[in-house]
Amino acid sequence: MIERRVSNRLLGMLVGLVCLTVIISVLVGLSILAIVSLLVFILAIFLIATELLTRATAALLGATLILIAFFLSGYDLGYFIHHVELDTILTLLGIIIVASLGLRSGLFYFIGVKVAKLSGGDPIKLYFILAVFTFLANIAVIAIATVLVVVSLTLAICDILKIDPKPYIIMEIFIVNVGASSTLISAVPNIIIAEETGLTFGFFIVNLLPFAAISFLISTWLLFRVFSPQRTVDPIRALAIMELDEWLFVKDRTEFYLSAIAIVGMIMGFIVFRVLIIVSLLFAVLCLAVYSKPDELLRDVDWDTLLFFVGFYIIVAALSETHILEGIANGLIGISGGNFIILLSLLFWISVIISGFVDNIPYVLVLIPIVKILLDKAQYAPYAGLFWMLLILACNIGGGLNPYSAPQNLLALSAARKGGHPISNNDYYKVSIKWLLINGSLGYLYGLAYIFLAAIIAHIGYTTFILIVVLIVLLLILMIIHRLVGLRYMARYIRSIITEVILWLKQKTRHIASS
């Protein structure tokens, strides 16, 4: 099986890496258990990266090997069980179930069709409306659910209009990766980091959502320039979009309204209460209780990811117990010379690059304990929030580099392929490399700005600072609109919307007066 699915070159690289790891480990004096733990970790990452085994199978295989090695060495295996973060796993389980009800009840598709009708069938308006809808949806819902909704909706709309959906789907993939950093529930790495470090929903809103908003504007401009959609469409087909009945996607209105209550309630719960696991499980149980087919919601759960967590937590516990993670942390301090900015820069760019080539979920699980070790040092402890903020940005930005770097990328590309519009690697990389360099640089500068922000605000005053930021954002918006569609076109579009609203209000007023 290995010969059929993995090239000799990859196998050679694995053997070479294993040999190099053993030699270096012996030279630095690592114990036998430490070497075994490191080799098991490398094997698990190799199996995941090559897709020789599923993530869950690879992680559980690695965990089994770790448990055998430590059991034979006389360790109490209860140590590893305690390191499996059930609160993180159960929080994610609850969020997935709630999002699944939103999908199955038709809520997301209902909203999506309503939003698409605003375009009037114009492919350019549709592009920007779908971009905004994708970004806002990812703020409220986990990235995987957002992709399932927007890509399915896009394929259906583009089929009606008879236009190529590829520019729209490529845009949606990268806008989801932009929105992935915005809130606690926008992506799996955010949930893991928040649950293990105590970050609140408010932390994301205050520190990460502003970056996501700026990145959204710049990314939309870039994506439109690099891979723009066609500009004209058959007027008759454009009218067909306006005749779509959004209620066709809703099978049961009671479940529809309950799913809306569950999603809004869960988000409000995360904002008000700190205990994420209780909030997510409470609304998950509510969804299972009210939905007519709860077994469908359970089948929608990404069990591969949840079981992967169980196995990989055990592998990370072995790396921690054998002091490998501590050695990595001390090595980073040594390379940076103890300089805070150099250390942050190393962590950020290493995380961006590795997350671009390896699934960002296992990387986050490994890096969290390393960052915790760093934050135990007195000189870095005051900057804990900045460390976690940059780690979140780096992992989500890096997740856009390759199709396999994040699960939402694979889901979108798979849906496009099944819909008869496969997106080639060349088309993907045409966008991804530019997008990563721009957003990586933007994220890095955003992090550095935080370091000097307090001094800047103290010098010019908070009110002046806010006015400057608002002015810059407005100028950015105007520049992007001007470059993409022209200010006159946008002005005419806004006037047409205002006219339609006024006419609608007049009609309603006459109707009320006549009745």
C-alpha positions in Angstrom: 0.0 0.0 0.0 2.8 2.4 0.9 4.5 1.9 -2.5 1.2 2.7 -4.3 0.4 5.8 -2.4 3.7 7.3 -1.4 6.6 8.0 -3.7 10.1 6.6 -3.2 11.3 10.2 -2.8 9.0 10.8 0.2 9.9 7.5 1.8 13.6 8.4 1.3 13.0 11.8 3.0 11.3 10.1 5.9 14.1 7.6 6.4 16.7 10.4 6.1 14.7 12.5 8.6 14.5 9.6 11.0 18.2 8.9 10.8 19.1 12.6 11.2 16.8 12.8 14.2 18.3 9.8 15.9 21.9 11.0 15.3 21.1 14.6 16.7 19.2 13.1 19.6 22.1 10.9 20.6 24.6 13.7 20.3 22.5 16.1 22.5 22.0 13.3 25.1 18.2 12.6 24.8 16.9 9.6 26.6 15.5 6.6 24.8 12.0 7.6 25.7 12.6 11.1 24.3 13.9 9.7 21.0 11.0 7.3 20.7 8.5 10.1 21.4 10.2 12.3 18.7 10.2 9.5 16.2 6.5 8.7 16.8 5.6 12.3 16.4 7.5 12.5 13.0 5.8 9.2 11.9 2.3 10.6 12.8 2.9 13.9 10.9 4.2 12.0 7.9 1.2 9.7 7.8 -1.2 12.7 8.1 0.7 14.9 5.5 0.8 12.0 2.9 -2.8 11.0 3.7 -1.6 7.4 4.0 -3.9 7.2 7.0 -6.7 9.4 8.2 -5.8 12.0 10.8 -7.6 10.0 13.5 -5.9 6.7 12.6 -2.5 8.3 12.4 -2.8 10.0 15.8 -4.3 7.0 17.5 -1.6 4.8 16.1 1.0 7.2 17.5 -0.7 7.4 20.8 -0.8 3.6 21.1 3.0 3.4 20.4 3.6 6.1 23.0 1.5 4.3 25.6 3.3 1.0 24.9 6.7 2.6 25.2 5.9 4.4 28.5 4.1 1.4 30.0 7.2 -0.8 29.4 9.3 2.0 31.1 7.1 1.8 34.2 5.1 5.0 33.8 1.6 5.4 35.1 -0.6 5.8 32.0 -3.1 7.9 33.9 -0.7 10.8 33.3 -1.5 10.7 29.6 -5.3 10.3 30.2 -5.2 13.6 32.2 -3.5 15.4 29.3 -6.4 14.7 26.9 -8.2 18.0 27.0 -11.8 16.8 27.0 -13.1 20.4 27.5 -11.7 21.4 24.1 -13.0 18.3 22.4 -16.5 18.6 23.9 -16.6 22.3 23.2 -15.8 21.6 19.5 -18.4 18.8 19.5 -21.1 21.1 20.7 -20.3 23.8 18.1 -20.3 21.3 15.3 -23.8 20.0 16.3 -25.3 23.5 16.5 -23.8 24.5 13.1 -25.1 21.2 11.6 -28.6 22.1 12.6 -28.2 25.5 11.0 -27.3 23.6 7.8 -30.0 21.0 7.9 -32.8 23.4 8.9 -32.0 25.5 5.8 -31.2 28.6 7.9 -27.9 29.3 6.2 -29.2 28.7 2.7 -32.2 30.9 3.5 -30.0 33.8 4.5 -27.7 33.1 1.5 -30.5 33.3 -1.1 -31.8 36.4 0.5 -28.3 38.0 0.3 -27.8 36.7 -3.3 -31.0 38.4 -4.5 -29.5 41.8 -3.6 -27.2 41.4 -6.6 -30.1 41.4 -9.0 -28.2 38.7 -11.0 -25.3 41.1 -11.8 -22.2 38.8 -11.6 -19.9 41.6 -10.3 -22.4 42.7 -7.6 -22.9 39.0 -6.8 -19.1 38.6 -6.3 -18.8 41.3 -3.7 -22.1 40.4 -2.0 -20.9 36.8 -1.6 -17.6 38.0 -0.3 -19.3 40.0 2.4 -21.7 37.2 3.2 -18.9 34.7 3.5 -16.9 36.9 5.8 -19.9 37.7 8.1 -21.0 34.0 8.1 -17.5 32.9 9.2 -17.7 35.4 12.1 -20.8 33.6 13.5 -20.1 30.0 12.4 -17.1 27.7 12.2 -15.2 27.8 8.9 -16.1 24.3 7.8 -19.9 25.0 8.0 -19.4 28.4 6.3 -17.6 26.7 3.3 -20.3 24.1 3.0 -23.0 26.7 2.7 -21.4 29.4 0.5 -19.9 26.9 -2.0 -23.1 25.0 -2.4 -25.1 28.2 -2.8 -22.5 29.6 -5.3 -22.7 26.5 -7.5 -26.5 26.6 -7.6 -26.6 30.4 -8.4 -23.9 30.2 -11.0 -25.7 27.2 -12.6 -28.8 29.4 -13.0 -26.8 32.3 -14.4 -24.7 29.9 -16.6 -21.4 31.5 -15.4 -18.1 30.0 -14.3 -18.2 29.5 -10.5 -14.4 29.1 -10.1 -13.6 32.8 -9.4 -16.3 32.9 -6.7 -15.2 29.6 -5.0 -11.6 30.7 -5.0 -12.6 34.0 -3.5 -14.7 32.2 -0.8 -11.8 29.8 0.1 -9.5 32.7 0.9 -12.2 34.9 2.5 -13.0 32.0 4.9 -9.3 31.9 5.8 -9.4 35.6 6.4 -12.5 35.3 8.6 -11.0 32.3 10.4 -9.1 34.6 12.7 -12.0 36.9 13.6 -13.9 35.2 16.5 -13.5 32.4 19.0 -15.7 30.0 17.0 -14.5 30.9 13.5 -11.9 28.1 13.2 -10.8 25.0 15.1 -7.3 26.4 16.1 -9.1 29.4 17.7 -11.3 27.1 19.8 -8.2 25.0 20.9 -6.2 28.0 21.9 -9.1 29.8 23.7 -10.0 26.7 25.7 -6.5 25.9 26.8 -5.4 29.5 27.5 -8.6 31.2 28.8 -9.0 33.7 26.0 -12.5 35.2 25.9 -14.8 35.9 23.0 -14.2 39.5 23.7 -10.5 39.1 23.3 -11.1 38.0 19.7 -13.6 40.8 19.0 -11.2 43.5 20.3 -7.9 42.2 19.1 -8.5 40.0 16.0 -11.7 41.1 14.4 -10.2 44.5 13.4 -7.3 42.7 11.6 -9.8 40.4 9.9 -11.8 43.4 8.6 -8.7 45.1 7.2 -7.5 41.8 5.7 -10.9 41.3 4.2 -10.8 44.6 2.2 -7.3 44.0 0.9 -7.9 40.3 0.1 -11.1 41.1 -1.8 -9.3 43.6 -3.9 -6.4 41.1 -4.5 -8.7 38.2 -5.4 -10.8 40.3 -7.8 -7.7 41.5 -9.6 -6.1 38.1 -9.9 -9.1 35.9 -10.6 -12.1 38.1 -11.5 -15.5 36.8 -12.7 -17.2 37.5 -16.0 -18.9 40.9 -16.1 -22.0 40.2 -18.2 -24.9 37.6 -18.0 -28.0 36.8 -19.9 -30.7 39.3 -18.5 -33.4 36.5 -18.5 -31.2 34.3 -16.4 -30.5 37.3 -14.1 -34.2 37.6 -13.5 -34.4 33.9 -12.5 -32.3 34.7 -9.4 -34.9 37.1 -8.2 -37.6 34.5 -8.6 -35.8 32.0 -6.3 -37.9 31.2 -3.2 -35.7 31.0 -0.2 -38.3 29.1 1.8 -37.7 26.1 -0.6 -34.6 25.3 1.5 -36.6 25.2 4.7 -38.3 21.8 5.5 -39.6 22.7 8.9 -40.2 26.2 10.1 -40.1 25.3 13.7 -36.7 23.7 13.4 -35.6 26.7 11.2 -36.4 29.2 14.0 -35.0 27.0 16.7 -31.7 26.7 14.8 -31.5 30.5 14.6 -32.2 30.8 18.4 -29.5 28.1 19.1 -26.8 29.8 17.0 -27.5 33.3 18.4 -27.9 32.0 21.9 -24.6 30.1 21.7 -22.7 33.2 20.4 -24.3 35.3 23.2 -23.4 32.6 25.7 -19.8 32.7 24.6 -19.7 36.5 25.0 -21.3 36.5 28.5 -20.0 33.3 30.1 -16.4 32.1 30.3 -17.1 28.3 30.5 -17.2 27.5 26.8 -17.9 23.7 27.3 -21.1 24.3 29.2 -22.5 26.8 26.7 -21.7 24.7 23.6 -23.0 21.5 25.1 -26.1 23.1 26.4 -27.1 24.4 22.9 -26.0 21.1 21.3 -28.3 19.1 23.6 -31.1 21.6 22.8 -30.5 21.0 19.1 -30.5 17.2 19.5 -33.7 17.4 21.5 -35.7 19.5 19.1 -34.5 18.2 15.8 -36.7 15.5 14.3 -33.7 13.3 13.2 -31.0 13.8 15.9 -29.0 10.8 14.4 -28.4 13.0 11.3 -26.7 15.7 13.5 -24.5 13.0 15.1 -23.5 11.7 11.7 -22.5 15.2 10.7 -20.0 15.4 13.5 -16.4 15.3 12.3 -15.4 12.3 14.4 -12.1 12.0 12.6 -11.0 15.4 14.0 -12.3 14.7 17.5 -10.6 11.3 17.7 -7.5 12.9 16.2 -7.4 15.2 19.2 -7.5 12.3 21.6 -4.5 10.6 20.0 -2.5 13.7 19.4 -2.9 15.1 22.9 -1.2 11.9 24.1 1.7 12.3 21.6 2.2 16.0 22.8 2.1 14.8 26.4 5.0 12.5 25.7 7.0 15.3 24.1 6.3 17.4 27.2 7.2 14.7 29.7 10.5 14.0 28.0 11.3 17.7 28.0 11.5 18.0 24.2 9.1 20.9 24.1 11.1 22.7 26.8 14.2 22.2 24.8 12.5 23.8 21.7 11.4 26.7 23.8 14.9 27.3 25.2 16.3 26.9 21.7 14.0 29.7 20.4 15.1 31.9 23.3 18.8 31.1 22.5 18.4 31.9 18.8 16.6 35.2 19.5 19.2 36.1 22.1 16.4 36.8 24.5 15.2 39.7 22.3 11.4 39.9 22.6 10.7 41.2 19.1 13.0 38.7 17.4 11.4 35.8 19.4 7.9 36.9 18.3 9.1 37.3 14.7 10.5 33.8 14.8 7.4 32.3 16.2 5.1 34.1 13.8 7.0 33.3 10.5 7.8 29.7 11.5 4.1 29.2 12.3 3.0 30.7 9.0 5.4 28.5 7.0 4.7 25.3 8.9 0.9 25.8 8.9 1.2 26.2 5.2 2.6 22.7 4.7 1.2 20.8 7.6 -2.4 20.7 8.9 -2.6 23.7 11.3 -4.5 21.7 14.0 -1.6 19.4 15.0 0.8 22.3 14.8 -1.3 24.3 17.2 -1.5 21.4 19.7 2.3 21.2 19.7 3.0 24.9 19.9 0.6 25.8 22.7 2.8 24.1 25.4 5.9 25.6 23.9 4.4 29.1 24.1 3.3 28.4 27.7 6.9 27.5 28.6 8.0 30.8 27.1 5.3 32.7 29.0 6.5 31.2 32.3 9.6 33.5 31.9 9.1 36.8 33.7 10.2 38.9 30.7 7.6 37.5 28.4 4.6 37.0 30.7 3.2 40.6 30.3 2.9 39.9 26.5 0.8 36.7 26.8 -2.1 38.2 24.8 0.2 39.3 22.0 1.8 35.8 21.7 -1.6 34.1 21.4 -2.9 36.7 19.0 0.1 36.2 16.6 -0.1 32.4 16.9 -3.8 32.5 15.9 -3.1 34.9 13.0 -0.1 32.8 11.8 -1.9 29.5 11.8 -5.0 30.8 10.0 -3.0 32.7 7.4 -0.7 29.8 6.8 -3.7 27.6 6.4 -4.4 29.3 3.0 -1.1 28.4 1.3 -1.9 24.9 0.2 -5.1 23.1 -0.6 -4.4 20.6 2.2 -3.3 23.1 4.8 -6.8 23.5 6.3 -9.9 21.4 6.1 -12.1 24.2 4.7 -9.9 24.4 1.7 -10.3 20.7 0.9 -14.1 20.8 1.4 -14.5 23.7 -1.0 -12.2 22.2 -3.7 -14.0 18.8 -3.3 -17.4 20.5 -3.7 -16.2 22.3 -6.8 -15.0 19.1 -8.3 -18.2 17.2 -7.5 -20.1 20.1 -9.0 -18.3 19.7 -12.3 -16.0 22.7 -11.9 -12.6 21.4 -10.7 -10.1 24.0 -9.6 -6.5 23.1 -10.6 -3.5 23.5 -8.4 -2.2 26.2 -10.8 -5.4 28.2 -10.3 -5.1 27.8 -6.6 -1.4 28.8 -6.3 -2.0 31.7 -8.7 -3.8 33.3 -5.7 -2.5 31.6 -2.6 1.2 32.6 -2.7 0.4 36.3 -3.2 -2.3 36.2 -0.7 -0.1 34.6 2.0 2.8 37.0 1.5 0.4 40.0 1.7 -1.6 38.8 4.7 1.5 37.4 6.4 3.2 40.8 6.2 0.0 42.5 7.2 -0.4 40.2 10.2 3.2 40.7 11.3 3.0 44.5 11.1 -0.4 44.4 12.9 1.4 42.5 15.8 4.3 44.9 15.9 1.8 47.8 16.0 0.4 46.4 19.2 3.8 46.6 20.8 4.2 50.3 20.1 0.5 51.2 20.3 0.4 52.2 24.0 3.3 54.7 23.4 1.6 56.1 20.2 -1.8 56.6 22.0 -0.1 58.2 25.0 1.6 60.7 22.6 -1.3 61.7 20.4 -4.3 60.9 22.5 -6.9 58.2 22.2 -9.5 60.3 20.4 -7.0 61.4 17.8 -5.8 57.8 17.3 -9.4 56.5 16.7 -10.0 59.3 14.2 -6.8 58.4 12.3 -7.7 54.7 12.2 -11.3 55.4 11.0 -9.9 57.8 8.3 -7.4 55.2 7.1 -10.1 52.5 6.9 -12.5 54.8 5.0 -9.7 55.8 2.5 -8.9 52.1 2.0 -12.5 51.3 1.3 -12.8 54.2 -1.2 -9.5 53.2 -2.9 -10.6 49.6 -3.3 -14.1 50.6 -4.6 -12.4 53.0 -7.1 -10.0 50.3 -8.3 -12.6 47.6 -8.6 -15.8 49.1 -9.9 -15.3 52.9 -9.9 -16.8 55.4 -7.4 -19.4 56.6 -9.9 -20.7 53.1 -10.4 -20.9 52.5 -6.7 -22.7 55.8 -6.2 -25.3 54.9 -8.8 -25.7 51.5 -7.2 -26.2 53.1 -3.7 -28.7 55.6 -5.2 -30.7 52.8 -6.9 -30.9 50.9 -3.5 -32.1 54.0 -1.7 -34.7 54.6 -4.5 -36.0 51.0 -4.2 -36.2 51.4 -0.4 -38.1 54.6 -0.7 -40.6 53.1 -3.3 -41.1 50.1 -1.0 -41.8 52.3 2.0 -44.3 54.4 -0.1 -46.1 51.2 -1.2 -46.3 49.9 2.4 -47.6 53.3 3.5 -50.3 53.3 0.8 -51.2 49.8 1.7 -51.6 50.6 5.4 -53.6 53.8 4.6 -56.0 51.9 2.3 -56.6 49.1 4.8 
